[in-house]
Amino acid sequence: MTKYLISFPSAAMAVPDEDLQAVSDAAHAVVQEAKDAGVWVFGGGIDETIPPVMVDGDGTVSEGTYPQTEQLQGGYAVLELPTYDAALEWAARIAVACRCPQEVRAFQYDPAS
């Protein structure tokens, strides 16, 4: 089976404060559905209060990141699914719960993972 990354940027989730608990409850319910279905691999939100760093092969740590990933934030879920259509179905469920569209990407197949 293929692993799929289903994600959204933080800015896409514009929810009024009074709806945050309902969105959180709905998101946790979808996560539980995915776990119950045996397709959940892992997921979570990027902690945007901790700035990214780059670590070189010699252990040198420097502030910042690759320019194309400067805005990497938001919520992520990795599901292992039998088809691309199944990934789209789960993305739709997550979109309803989080009240924003979801991006879907497939991981390349790696027999060791």
BARO-360841 format. One record per residue (C-alpha): residue number from 1; x, y, z; chain. Coordinates in pm, whole numbers. Example, Ala and Ser with C-alpha at 12.3 -4.5 7.8 and 13.67 -1.06 7.14 Angstrom:
site k=1 px=1230 py=-450 pz=780 c=A
site k=2 px=1367 py=-106 pz=714 c=A
% end
This chain:
site k=1 px=0 py=0 pz=0 c=A
site k=2 px=102 py=360 pz=-54 c=A
site k=3 px=151 py=621 pz=217 c=A
site k=4 px=-18 py=956 pz=153 c=A
site k=5 px=53 py=1294 pz=307 c=A
site k=6 px=-268 py=1489 pz=367 c=A
site k=7 px=-201 py=1844 pz=483 c=A
site k=8 px=-304 py=2207 pz=505 c=A
site k=9 px=-126 py=2534 pz=589 c=A
site k=10 px=-224 py=2708 pz=912 c=A
site k=11 px=-361 py=3011 pz=728 c=A
site k=12 px=-617 py=2793 pz=548 c=A
site k=13 px=-787 py=2705 pz=873 c=A
site k=14 px=-966 py=3033 pz=947 c=A
site k=15 px=-1209 py=2928 pz=1219 c=A
site k=16 px=-1385 py=3165 pz=1459 c=A
site k=17 px=-1273 py=3122 pz=1821 c=A
site k=18 px=-1616 py=3000 pz=1924 c=A
site k=19 px=-1586 py=2710 pz=1674 c=A
site k=20 px=-1235 py=2595 pz=1768 c=A
site k=21 px=-1354 py=2327 pz=2012 c=A
site k=22 px=-1598 py=2184 pz=1757 c=A
site k=23 px=-1323 py=2172 pz=1493 c=A
site k=24 px=-1082 py=2010 pz=1738 c=A
site k=25 px=-1343 py=1749 pz=1833 c=A
site k=26 px=-1422 py=1678 pz=1466 c=A
site k=27 px=-1053 py=1648 pz=1375 c=A
site k=28 px=-989 py=1409 pz=1664 c=A
site k=29 px=-1290 py=1202 pz=1557 c=A
site k=30 px=-1152 py=1165 pz=1202 c=A
site k=31 px=-812 py=1067 pz=1341 c=A
site k=32 px=-981 py=802 pz=1554 c=A
site k=33 px=-1173 py=676 pz=1248 c=A
site k=34 px=-843 py=642 pz=1060 c=A
site k=35 px=-686 py=458 pz=1354 c=A
site k=36 px=-988 py=228 pz=1384 c=A
site k=37 px=-966 py=159 pz=1009 c=A
site k=38 px=-596 py=69 pz=1045 c=A
site k=39 px=-479 py=334 pz=796 c=A
site k=40 px=-330 py=592 pz=1037 c=A
site k=41 px=52 py=611 pz=1028 c=A
site k=42 px=110 py=939 pz=1212 c=A
site k=43 px=14 py=1303 pz=1211 c=A
site k=44 px=8 py=1629 pz=1395 c=A
site k=45 px=61 py=1999 pz=1363 c=A
site k=46 px=389 py=2180 pz=1320 c=A
site k=47 px=481 py=2377 pz=1634 c=A
site k=48 px=522 py=2718 pz=1478 c=A
site k=49 px=671 py=2866 pz=1798 c=A
site k=50 px=992 py=2669 pz=1744 c=A
site k=51 px=1195 py=2805 pz=1451 c=A
site k=52 px=1344 py=2555 pz=1206 c=A
site k=53 px=1716 py=2487 pz=1194 c=A
site k=54 px=1948 py=2317 pz=946 c=A
site k=55 px=2182 py=2042 pz=1068 c=A
site k=56 px=2487 py=1958 pz=856 c=A
site k=57 px=2659 py=1619 pz=837 c=A
site k=58 px=2927 py=1733 pz=1082 c=A
site k=59 px=2661 py=1834 pz=1335 c=A
site k=60 px=2680 py=2209 pz=1266 c=A
site k=61 px=2344 py=2371 pz=1342 c=A
site k=62 px=2239 py=2693 pz=1172 c=A
site k=63 px=1920 py=2895 pz=1192 c=A
site k=64 px=1681 py=2890 pz=900 c=A
site k=65 px=1572 py=2641 pz=641 c=A
site k=66 px=1559 py=2579 pz=269 c=A
site k=67 px=1393 py=2877 pz=94 c=A
site k=68 px=1116 py=2660 pz=-56 c=A
site k=69 px=1014 py=2530 pz=288 c=A
site k=70 px=1021 py=2863 pz=471 c=A
site k=71 px=644 py=2857 pz=515 c=A
site k=72 px=616 py=2491 pz=623 c=A
site k=73 px=346 py=2496 pz=889 c=A
site k=74 px=1 py=2362 pz=955 c=A
site k=75 px=-141 py=2017 pz=1006 c=A
site k=76 px=-27 py=1686 pz=859 c=A
site k=77 px=-153 py=1330 pz=849 c=A
site k=78 px=14 py=1029 pz=691 c=A
site k=79 px=-222 py=746 pz=602 c=A
site k=80 px=-138 py=413 pz=440 c=A
site k=81 px=-407 py=339 pz=184 c=A
site k=82 px=-476 py=94 pz=-98 c=A
site k=83 px=-561 py=355 pz=-365 c=A
site k=84 px=-531 py=720 pz=-458 c=A
site k=85 px=-911 py=742 pz=-453 c=A
site k=86 px=-909 py=626 pz=-91 c=A
site k=87 px=-662 py=905 pz=-12 c=A
site k=88 px=-899 py=1157 pz=-171 c=A
site k=89 px=-1187 py=1020 pz=37 c=A
site k=90 px=-991 py=1054 pz=361 c=A
site k=91 px=-876 py=1403 pz=258 c=A
site k=92 px=-1241 py=1501 pz=213 c=A
site k=93 px=-1321 py=1374 pz=564 c=A
site k=94 px=-1034 py=1574 pz=708 c=A
site k=95 px=-1140 py=1880 pz=505 c=A
site k=96 px=-1487 py=1864 pz=659 c=A
site k=97 px=-1345 py=1830 pz=1011 c=A
site k=98 px=-1087 py=2107 pz=971 c=A
site k=99 px=-1311 py=2326 pz=755 c=A
site k=100 px=-1048 py=2381 pz=488 c=A
site k=101 px=-924 py=2207 pz=171 c=A
site k=102 px=-651 py=1946 pz=206 c=A
site k=103 px=-347 py=1884 pz=-12 c=A
site k=104 px=-278 py=1520 pz=-103 c=A
site k=105 px=63 py=1383 pz=-199 c=A
site k=106 px=184 py=1027 pz=-239 c=A
site k=107 px=513 py=906 pz=-94 c=A
site k=108 px=735 py=713 pz=-331 c=A
site k=109 px=729 py=341 pz=-267 c=A
site k=110 px=1006 py=217 pz=-41 c=A
site k=111 px=997 py=-156 pz=40 c=A
site k=112 px=1203 py=-94 pz=354 c=A
site k=113 px=953 py=145 pz=513 c=A
% end
